[in-house]
Amino acid sequence: MPLNQTIESEPKGLVQRLFTEHPRSLGMSWAGHGLGAVKIGAELIGAGAACIVHAIVPGWFTQTAGKTVERMHDHMIKRRTGAANPEAWPDYEI
């Protein structure tokens, strides 16, 4: 196999592995997966910020982080249960 053929085929595999393999394994598009990841990340940042504020003022945000984690966990369990192949679904979604 000529060198240029190997070089040309490798980036396609790398691009697929980095950008589409994981979303497709979950039955999602790249964009759909990206939007979901941004939403989850924003929720985690918000919960983390609430924890930091709670550390300074214990009377504020007393349940925010815990309720966020519970809601996110429930959402992930429902997605896993509704998946075409729940046994192949990862233990974590992100």
N, C-alpha and C positions, 0 to 999 in steps of 0.2 A: 504494500500500500504506500503510495507516495506521501511524503511529509505534509504537503499542502492539504491533502484529503483528511489527514488526522487532525490537523490544526483547525480546519473548517468544521469538523463534526463535533469537536469538544465544546466550543462555546454554546452550541445549541443544547447539549446535555447539561451544561452548567446553568444556563438560563432557565431551562425547564426545572432543574432541581431547586434553584433558588427562588423562582417566582411562581411556578404553577403546580408543581408536584404536590405540595402540602395542601393548598386549597382544593385541588381536585380530589385528593384522598378524602376530603370532608364533604365532597359534593358541592363545592362552592367555586365561584369565579375568583380571579385575582382581586378584582375591585370589591366584590362582596365581602371577601375575607378581610381585605384591608379596612373597609369601613367598620366591620365588626371589631377588629383589633383596636382601631382608634377609639371606638366607643368604650370598650373594656378598659383600655389604658386610661382614658379620661376619668372613668368611674373610680379606678384604683388611685389615681392622683388625687381626686376629690376626697376619697376616704382617708388617704394618707394625710392630706392637709387638715382634715377634721381631727385626726388623731393628734397632730402637732398642736393645734389650737386647744384641744381638750387637755393636753399635758400642761398647758399654761393656765387655762381656766377650766377646772374640772367640771363645773356646772354646765358647760356648753358641749354640744355634740356627744352626749353620753351614749347614744346608741347608733350613731351614724355609720361608723366603720363596720360594726357587727352586722347591722341590717343590710349594708351594701354587700358584704361577703355572702350572707345568706341568700340574698336575691340573685346574685351572680351564680352561686352554686346551684340553686334551683333551676335557673335558666340553662346551665350547662347540662344538668341531668336530663331535663326535658328534651334538649337537642339530641343528646346521645340516645335516649329511648326512641325518639322518632327517626333516627338515622336508618338508612337502608340496611346497614350492616353494623348494628350496635356493638357486636363483639370486637370489631376491628377499630372502633372509636378509641382515641387516646384517653388516658386517665385524666388528662387536662386538655383544655380546648385551645389555649393560647399558643 
